Amino acid sequence: MNVTKSLALAVALLTGGTALNAQQFLVPFEGFSRKKSTYVTLSDGTEVEGTLKKWKQNRGLIAELQLELDGGKRTIMAEEISHMYVPASALGKFGAAMEGISNLEQAQSKSDLDAERLKDDYAYFEYATVDYERRGDRRLLLQLVNPGFESGVRVYHDPFAAETRSVGVGGVTITGGIEKSYYVKKGDAKAFLVKKKDYDEHFLTLFGDCKALVKEVGSKPNWKNFPKHVFKYSTMCE
């Protein structure tokens, strides 16, 4: 299949499948655009706007940003950041923006995020405290994958997670498969790692206060429906 046909089919799948993906998590962020501004809010409340030139990663996590500003260049360490909006690359838009639009339209009234930026192909990252049980707490800069329905439960990309499925056309990822683990944060509690194999153990911890959802799902929650459970919790029960 040539590139033109691949992209045409990709667009068809996206426009026809948005409703089907309305309750899915966003595809993990894979590349940034240098054509739009990146918006960074530091932990002290300072807001920085500039063009992201490059970033450095450590074990899959963002460790450092290099921004080009009107007055020169600036390096920002991950631990200095409270949250940020980073523009996706051209290919990243296929996996992220189209899936997110329906989510935002249905649940954005409860969201504390900038809906316009998210609809404009921006990924949202924020610093979160993660409870690693025996290894103690760690502060990590993570991508939120359920923007628009994050008010009750915030779900973050796990850079080390494997993916259960995906749909691609001509080498272009159209929709991301649900991963085998995510960092999850409920309310003001610390985030923790939820794995596919342990989902039934964590289900009531996350959603037990929503009787309607617990009754609907029953005693054997299916991992592939995790995004739907988070969405329903946010819109029905939270």
Secondary structure by P-SEA (a helix, b strand, c coil): ccaaaaaaaaaaaaaacccccccccccccccccccbbbbbbccccccccccccccccccccccbbbbbcccbbbbbcccccccbbbbbcaaaaacccccaaaaaacccccccccaaaaaabbbbbbbbbbbcccccbbbbbcccccccccccbbbbbccccccccccccccccccccccccccccccccbbbbbccccccccccccccccaaaaaaacccccccaaaaaaaaaacccc
